[in-house]
Amino acid sequence: MSASRVSVVLALLCSVGVAEDRKTADAPSFDKAVAPFLNAHCVRCHGPRQQKANRRFDRLGGEIADDEALVDYQDVLDQLNLGTMPPEGAARPTDAARADVVAWLTARIARYHASRDPTDRTVLRRLNAREYRNTIRDLLHVDTTMFDPTARFPRDQTTENLDNVGETLVTSGHLLARFLEAADLVVEKAMTPLDRPEVRTWTFTDGFRQQPEIDQVHVHTNGFEWMTLYDVVGADKPEGAYGPIDRFREGVPVDGVYEIRLKAEGVNREHPYDRDFVGTDPSEPLRLGIVPGDERAGFLHHSQPVEPLLVEIELADEPTWHTVRVPLDRGYTPRFTFRNGLLDARGTWGRLVRKYPDQFPERKRRGIVEDRRHAIEFGKLPQIRIHEIEIRGPLYDQ
């Protein structure tokens, strides 16, 4: 590099250094900006004579000594940012003076935090959503099977797949508002009726409409005299995966435990088809499940966001009565499911008719409607039939 170029580089470096020195010199300092500001606008109410809100600012210096002093510095900064101090009627600082103090406090507080060893401090963290639900359940004895007070909370952040790391469980204004809403819901839920609710009984022996696709077949095959389940829960296009009680769509009137008596059977557990083709195990009993449903959340014959398995029953191969008790929240209705049913009933209808054509009458038309009708009316696929249902409750022990 030539001597002239070296001279230019040195000159540039010197000019940068001079600029940085000037910038540092022009920055607000404690003695020139902060101390005069405190004396003029804060010490009268937070000094040796009186200490409103237990705050004394006349002893503050240019360095933050410890965490207790940090609270005072942060308090001054918060009040200035909010514009609540100095109070109305007191001498108001200029915008420039306020900005200088805010800038100095912000920089000094940030420097203090940066100097701390993160291993020396304990992170105070909030409960994550899962812990909040469990705490509410244990503390107030609230049944959270269907009730989720955290439904509107933002999703908890995770660190290495852990959702309970304190540094990621931050609290925002939005989350605080959701906490307050959840508290109202929890208190309302926990305040059970002072008077024991009337125990009512609902009985259903026919009229078992389920969903349009299979109702158009059942109206001819059984006249809706019983409920029939075909599909397993989770099928892509479910047909007969959920058995709602059409005349009990509004659900139960009061939160509580309800007794359900039902007469049900497993049909065609041992079927005449290839085991791999059907996908069920003939050696296993057919299993009936009960899940809650809320008409406000969508179609009762489809999956819903909240549908915990309330109970599961192994069925005999002939009609048998079963009695269970399940929790139901107000507005929820019991829905019946086939826990080990067909994986894809909609697709199975056509494949069954094509694979075993000698077992079915000749189809007049091609398509899912005709395949479904033939498979249900003439086929022997595994299925659950429910003949009668009785619901009684709510049942309160005290």
Buried (B, 14 or more C-beta within 10 A) or exposed (E): EEEEEEEEEEEEEEEEEEEEEEEEEEEBBBEEBBBEBBEBBBBBBBBEEEEEEEBBBBEBEEEBEEEEBBEBBBBBBEBBEEEEBBEEEEEEBEEEBBBBBBBBBEEBBEEBEEEEEEEEEEEEBBBBBEBBBEEBBEEEEBBBBBBBBBEEBEEBEEEEEEBBBEEBBEEEEEBEEBBEEBEEBBEEBEEBEEEEBEEEEBEBEEEBBBBEBBBEBBEEBBEBEBBBBBBBBEBEEBBBBBBBBBEBEEBBEBBBBBBBBBBBBBBBBEBEBEEEEBBBEEEEBBBBBBBBBBBEBEBBBBBBEBBEBBBEBEBBEEBEEBEBEBBBBBBBBBBBBBBBBBBBBBBBBBBBBEEBEEBBEEBEEEEBEBBBBBBBBBBBBBBBBBBBBBBBBBEEEE
